[in-house]
Amino acid sequence: MVTDLLLALLAMAALFVPLGFAWWVLSRTARRHHQRSRGKDESAR
C-alpha cells in the first residue's frame, strides 16, 4: 500500500518535473523576447 503510493508519487514527479522545467524555460525566453521587442518599438519612435 505504502509502496504503491510512493511509486505513484514518483511517477507523478517524473512527469511534472520536466514539464514544469520546460514551462519555466519557455516563459523565461518569451518574457525576454517581449521586453526586447518592446524596447525596439520605443527606440524606433
N, C-alpha and C positions, 0 to 999 in steps of 0.2 A: 504493500500500500504506500509506504513512505517512499520506496524506491521509484514507484510509478510516478508519484508527484514530482520527485526530483528530476526524473527523466523528462517529464512534460515541461518543467521549468527550463531545463537545459535546452530542449528543442525550441521553446519559445525564444530564449535568449539567442540561440544560434540563428533564428530567423530575423529577430528585430534589431540586433546589434549592427549587422551590415546594412540593413535598410535605414536605420537611424543615422549611421555614418554617411551613407550616400546622400540622404536628405540634407544633412548638415553641410556637406561639401557643396552640393548644388545651391543651397540657399546662400552660402558664403560667396560663391562665384557670381551668382545672379545679383546680389546686392552690390558687389564691387563693380560689375559692369554697369549697373544702373547709375551709380554715383559717377562713374567715368563719363557716361554718355550725357548725363545732366550737366557736368562741368563743361563739356564741349559745347552744348547748346548755349550756356550762359556766356562763354567767351566769344562765340560767333556773333552775338548781338552787338 
